[in-house]
Amino acid sequence: MDEPNLMANCDYRQISCSHHDRVEAAVVTGKICELNHRTADGGERMSRVRLTDVLTRNGEEFVLTAAGDEIRLDKVISLDGFDFGQ
């Protein structure tokens, strides 16, 4: 049986526990958040979104939005004005 490729994207950097806690709190409360994150083309995007879940796939963590977007947690720049320092 093949093992999953946990290093599929070796440029992924885990976020700090306190940042992860903020994301999870936003998911639990279901409130609309102001989320700023890096896009695939290297730009930035600011959105007002409801975060619905956090998931891990291939060793990377993502937050899901109510609109169906998946945002890799190490691409988050800020959440509700709190700087993630990425």
C-alpha contacts under 8 A as a table, 3 or more apart, distances in Angstrom:
res1	aa1	res2	aa2	distance
4	P	58	N	7.14
5	N	8	A	5.44
5	N	58	N	6.25
6	L	9	N	7.97
6	L	58	N	4.79
6	L	59	G	4.94
7	M	10	C	5.21
7	M	58	N	6.91
7	M	59	G	6.60
8	A	58	N	6.22
8	A	59	G	7.62
9	N	12	Y	6.02
9	N	58	N	7.84
9	N	60	E	7.73
12	Y	60	E	6.45
12	Y	74	D	6.78
13	R	74	D	5.88
14	Q	60	E	7.79
14	Q	61	E	7.80
14	Q	73	L	7.72
14	Q	74	D	6.38
15	I	19	H	6.37
15	I	20	H	6.56
15	I	73	L	6.85
15	I	74	D	5.94
16	S	19	H	5.29
16	S	20	H	6.25
17	C	20	H	4.95
17	C	21	D	6.03
18	S	21	D	4.99
18	S	22	R	6.38
19	H	22	R	5.12
19	H	23	V	6.45
19	H	84	F	6.61
20	H	23	V	5.16
20	H	24	E	6.21
21	D	24	E	5.08
21	D	25	A	6.03
22	R	25	A	5.09
22	R	26	A	6.26
22	R	79	L	7.95
23	V	26	A	5.18
23	V	27	V	6.38
23	V	51	L	7.95
23	V	54	V	7.97
23	V	63	V	7.73
23	V	79	L	7.76
24	E	27	V	5.00
24	E	28	V	6.21
24	E	53	D	7.73
24	E	54	V	7.09
25	A	28	V	5.09
25	A	29	T	6.11
26	A	29	T	5.31
26	A	30	G	5.99
26	A	31	K	6.41
26	A	33	C	7.35
26	A	50	R	7.93
26	A	51	L	6.38
27	V	30	G	5.26
27	V	31	K	7.64
27	V	50	R	7.52
27	V	51	L	4.98
27	V	52	T	5.12
27	V	53	D	5.91
27	V	54	V	7.79
28	V	52	T	7.83
30	G	50	R	6.17
30	G	51	L	6.60
30	G	52	T	6.95
31	K	50	R	5.95
31	K	51	L	7.73
32	I	48	R	6.28
32	I	49	V	5.20
32	I	50	R	4.47
32	I	51	L	7.40
33	C	47	S	7.94
33	C	48	R	5.41
33	C	49	V	5.31
33	C	50	R	6.00
33	C	51	L	7.50
33	C	79	L	6.85
33	C	80	D	5.78
34	E	46	M	6.90
34	E	47	S	5.69
34	E	48	R	4.55
34	E	49	V	6.46
34	E	79	L	5.78
34	E	80	D	4.78
34	E	81	G	7.31
35	L	46	M	5.63
35	L	47	S	5.27
35	L	48	R	6.24
35	L	49	V	6.95
35	L	76	V	7.36
35	L	77	I	7.76
35	L	78	S	5.98
35	L	79	L	4.74
35	L	80	D	6.35
36	N	44	E	6.81
36	N	45	R	5.52
36	N	46	M	4.27
36	N	47	S	6.40
36	N	76	V	6.10
36	N	77	I	5.34
36	N	78	S	5.16
36	N	79	L	6.47
37	H	44	E	5.57
37	H	45	R	5.48
37	H	46	M	6.66
37	H	71	I	7.91
37	H	75	K	5.39
37	H	76	V	4.21
37	H	77	I	4.88
37	H	78	S	6.91
38	R	42	G	5.95
38	R	43	G	5.60
38	R	44	E	4.50
38	R	45	R	6.34
38	R	75	K	5.14
38	R	76	V	6.47
38	R	77	I	6.92
39	T	42	G	5.30
39	T	43	G	5.21
39	T	44	E	5.66
39	T	45	R	6.59
39	T	75	K	7.60
40	A	43	G	7.33
49	V	65	T	6.40
49	V	66	A	7.04
49	V	67	A	7.76
50	R	65	T	5.61
50	R	66	A	5.49
51	L	63	V	6.81
51	L	64	L	5.81
51	L	65	T	4.41
51	L	66	A	6.11
52	T	63	V	7.46
52	T	64	L	5.53
52	T	65	T	5.35
52	T	66	A	5.84
53	D	63	V	5.77
53	D	64	L	5.14
53	D	65	T	7.28
54	V	61	E	7.02
54	V	62	F	5.63
54	V	63	V	4.45
54	V	64	L	6.16
55	L	61	E	5.65
55	L	62	F	5.33
55	L	63	V	6.45
55	L	64	L	7.78
56	T	59	G	6.23
56	T	60	E	5.42
56	T	61	E	4.36
56	T	62	F	6.24
57	R	60	E	5.34
57	R	61	E	6.46
57	R	62	F	7.88
60	E	72	R	7.16
61	E	72	R	5.86
61	E	73	L	5.72
61	E	74	D	7.90
62	F	70	E	5.99
62	F	71	I	5.26
62	F	72	R	4.25
62	F	73	L	5.22
63	V	70	E	5.69
63	V	71	I	5.34
63	V	72	R	6.45
63	V	73	L	6.45
64	L	68	G	6.35
64	L	69	D	5.66
64	L	70	E	4.68
64	L	71	I	6.53
65	T	68	G	5.28
65	T	69	D	5.26
65	T	70	E	6.64
66	A	69	D	7.42
71	I	75	K	7.08
71	I	76	V	7.60
72	R	75	K	5.50
72	R	76	V	7.19
73	L	76	V	5.43
74	D	86	Q	6.81
75	K	86	Q	6.97
76	V	79	L	7.46
76	V	84	F	6.71
76	V	86	Q	7.00
77	I	83	D	6.13
77	I	84	F	5.22
77	I	85	G	6.40
77	I	86	Q	5.68
78	S	81	G	5.69
78	S	82	F	5.22
78	S	83	D	4.44
78	S	84	F	5.17
78	S	85	G	7.77
79	L	82	F	5.25
79	L	83	D	6.87
79	L	84	F	7.54
